[in-house]
Amino acid sequence: MADQMKIGVQLPEVEREVRWTEIRDIARTAESAGFDSLWLGDHLLFRDPVWGDRGPWEAWSLLAALGEATERVLIGPLVAATSFHNPAMIAKKAATVDEISGGRLILGLGAGWNRAEYDAFGFPYDNRVSRFEEAFNIIRTLIREGSIDHVGRFYTNREMELLPRARADIPLMVGSNGPRMLRITAAHVDMWNTWYTGFDNRPEGLGPLLAELDAACRDVGRDPSTIERTAAVYVQFGRGAGRVAGSTERPQVAPIIGSRSEIVEALSGFAGAGMDHLQIVLDPIDVGSVEELGEVLRMLR
C-alpha cells in the first residue's frame, strides 16, 4: 500500500522567521525530490508565554506565489480558517490560486482555533462551528455551481457570481475531528485531514478518528470509502531541536525519529492504517531536511 500513498510537505510557518526566497527554494526542492504536495498553515499570529509572539506570512498570497514557482505538485492550505475572510472571498481566492497553479489547488477548510489571532485581528470567536457551517455552504456552492443568493445568520451574499468561474472539481478537504464538523461536511468533501496531535502521531491512534469519520458518512448516506483520508505526521531528523509551533496550550507529541529505514517503516504504517495522503511536518524544516526526506521517499516507493 505504501507505494499508493501520496506524500507531501508542510512548508515553514512560525518555527523560525523564513523569507519568501527560502520558502520558494524548499518548495522547489520538494517538487524535484518527487513529493506530491505542498501545504501552508493558515494562521496570522501566535502568542505564547514560553515561545513569545510569532507570526507567519499570509497564506493565500504565498499559495499564489507557489502556484507560479512550481509546476507539478499539488498545493493547499492546511487548512484555511473560514473565519478570516468573507466566504465568497475565500471562493474567489481559491479560484484565482487554482488558475495560477494550472489546476493544482486542494481547498482545505476548517473553523480555526487560535483565540489570540481572532482577538488581535478583530474576528469574532463565538459560534465558530455555526459560522463555519454557513461559510462552508457558501464556498462549496460557489465553487461547484458558480453563484449563490444567500441571506444567513452570519453572512449575506446577494446575487453573488463567481466570475471567472472556478474549476468546479477543485477538491474540498475538511480539517477536523469534531463530530459536528464531520457531519456538516461529510456529504460534500473529497478529503479529510487530521493533525498529528489528534492521534499521538502514531498509526494506531487513527482508529477512533476514522471510526468517527465513517459514522458521519453513514449518517449522511455517504460511502466512507469515497473520502480520501489524509494526516499530518511529525518527523524529526538529527538536526531537529523540537518543533516550535502553535501554542504550549496544545498537546505536544513525540516525533517520528530514527534511521531512514526506521522512518520508512513508520510511514508505511500509516498506509496500512488506511491513509491515502500524508503531509509531513518536518523538524527542522529547511532544504536539507527536505532533501533527506526525499531519500526516505525513494525508499518508501
N, C-alpha and C positions, 0 to 999 in steps of 0.2 A: 504493500500500500504506500510505502514512503515515496516511491517514485511518482505517485499520483498527487501528492500533496504539494500545493503551492507554498513558496516561502518568500516572505517579504521582510523589509527592514523598516523600523521606525527611525526617522531622522531626528537629529538633536532638537531638544525642546528647551529645558532650563537646567540641564546637567552642568552647563557652563555657558558663557556667552559666546555664541558662534556667529560669525559673519556669513553673509549670503554666499560669498565665493567658496567657503569651505563646505557649506551645505550642498552647493552645486557639485563640488568635487566628490563628496561622499555619495551623492545620488548617482553620478556617472560611473563611479567605481562599482556600485551595486549593480547597475544595469550591465556593465561589462562583465561582471562576475557571474551573471546568469540568474540573478534574483528576479522574481516575478512581479514584485510590487514595492512601492514606497509609500510611507504613511507619515502624516503630521498630526500631532495633537492640536486640538483647537482650544487653547487657553490664552488668557490675557495677562494674568498677574497671580503670583503665589506669595502669600505672606506666612512666615513660619518662625516661631521663636528660636528654633535651632539653626535653620538654614538662612533666615533672613528673607528679604524681599527679592523676588526674581520674576522676570517676565520674558516670554518668547516673542518672536516676530509674529505678525498677524498671519494666520494660517491660509486664508483664501488667496492673499497676494502671493505667498510662497507657492501654493499649488499652481497658480497660473504660470509662475516662473519655471517651475519644474516641468510643466507641460511643454514648454518650449525647449528646456535644457536637455530633455531626454527624448527617446524615440520609441521605445518598446514597452517599458514597464507600466503596469497599472499604477495609478496614483489615487490617493484619497485621504480625507480627514478621518482620524481615529479618536473620537468621532466628532462631527460638527455639533456644537451646542445650539439647539434651535432657539434658545433664549437670547442669543447675541445679535440676532437680526430679525427684521420682519420676515416671515416665512416666504413671502413672494420674492424677497431679495435673495434668500438662500437658493431658491429655484433659479433665479437669474444668474447668480454667481456659478452655480453648478453647470448650467447650460453653457456659459462662457468658458469655464475651465475645460469642460469636455470638448468644446470646439477647438480650443488652443492645443489640446493634447492629442487631437485626432481620434477622439472617442475612447479614451483610456481611463475615465473617471469612475470610481466607485464612490457613491454618495453615502458615507456613514453618518448616521444621525443619532443623537442622544439628548437627554434632558438637562445635562450639566449637573455639577455637584459642588463646585468650589465657591463657597459663600463669599470669600474675600474679593474675588473679581466681580461678582454681581454688585456688591456694595460700592466698590471703587468706580465702576463704570456706570452705575445707576440703573442696572437691570433689575426688575422685580424677581425676588427669590421665592415668593409664595406660589403655591399651586403649580409647581414645576411639571408634574406629570400631566395635569389637566391642560396646561399651556402647551406641552409637547403634543398631546393628542390632537389639539386643534391645528397646531403648526404642521404636524406630520400629514394630516389630511389635505391641507392646502398644498404643501410641497409635492406630495405624490400625485395629486390631481393635476397640478401644473406641468410636472414632468411627463406624466403619462398621456394627458389629454390636451394640454396647452392653454386652457382657460378655466376660470372659476369666477363665480359671483358669490361672495361669502360675507355674511354678517354674523359674527360669533360673539362669544363672551370676551375674548381677548384680542381678536384680530378682525379687521374689516378690509376686504379687498373687493371693491365694486367693479364688475365687468373687467376683471384682470385678464390680460392676454400676455402670454409669454412669447414674445417676438424678438428675434427669430426663435422658432420652435426649438425646444431641447430634443436631443435624441431620446425617443420615447422609451427605449430599453436601457437607459442608464441604470446599472444595478443599485438597488437600495439596500442598505445594511443598517440594522439596529444594534447599538452597543448598550446592552442592559441585561441584567439578570433578574430584574423585578417582574413578578408575575403580572402585574397590571400593564407594565410597558410591553411585555411579550404579547399579551392578548390584544393590545391596541394595534400592534404591528404584524402579528403572525400571518394574517391573511394577505399581506401585501409585500413584505420584504423578500429580497432574493438571498440575503445573507444575514447571519447573526454573529456577533462578536462578544467575547468576554475578555476582561483584563486579568493578568496573571495573579493579582491578589485575590481574585474571586475563587480560584481553585488551587491555591497554595503552590502555584507554578508546577504542578505535577499532573500527569495524565489521569491518574486515578481520582484526582479531585474533581474531574469534569462530570462524573456520573450524575450527581444531583442536579447540576445545571442543565445537562442535556435532557434529563427526565422532565424538568420544568418546561423546557422548550417544546418537547414532544407533546406534553399535556396542553400547552397553549395552542399548538397546531391542531390537535384533535378538537379542542373546544370551538375553533372557528372553521372546522371542516377542511383543514389543510393537511395534505400528506407530509409528515415531518421530513421525509427523505428529500423533499424538493427544496429545502432551505440549506444553503451552503453554511457549514459550521467553521468559524474562524476563532482563533485565540491568540492574544498577545502573550509571548513567552519571554521570560527574562533570562539572558545568557551573559555570563561574565567570563572574560578572559583574564590571563595572569596579570595584566597591567591594571585591571579594574580595582578601584578602591571603594566600591559601594556606590550605588546609584542615588544621586541627589536629585529627586524629582518629586513633584506632588507635595504632600504635606506629611509631617510626622504624625498627624492625626489619622492618616490612612495606614492600614496594616502593612508591615514590611515582611517580605518572604525571602527565602533563600534562593539565590540564582542557580541555574544550571552551570556547573563548572566541570573541569576535568580535561583529559586529553581530547584530541579531535575525535577519536573513535568513541570515547565515552559520551561526548556531546551528540554525535550521530545517533548513538543508541537511545539517548534520552529523547531526542527529537522524533525518532522513529516511533517511540511510544505514543506520541500524540496522533500519528496516523492510525495506529492500532486502536486508539480511543475514539476514532470517528471524525477527527479533524480533517477538513478539506484544505485549509489555508492557515498558515501561521504568520504572525507579524513579530519578528524578533526584536526585542528591546535589548540593546547591547550596552555593556559596561566594559571598557569605555566606548563611546560612540564617536569614532573617527575613521579616517580612511584605512588605517592599519587594521583596525578591528573588522571592518567590512571585508578587507582582503583575506583575513584569517577565516572569517565566517564563510567566505567563498570556497575555501578549501574544504570546509565541513560540508557545504552544499554539494560539491562534486563527489565526495564520499557517500553522501546520503542518496545520491541518484545513480 
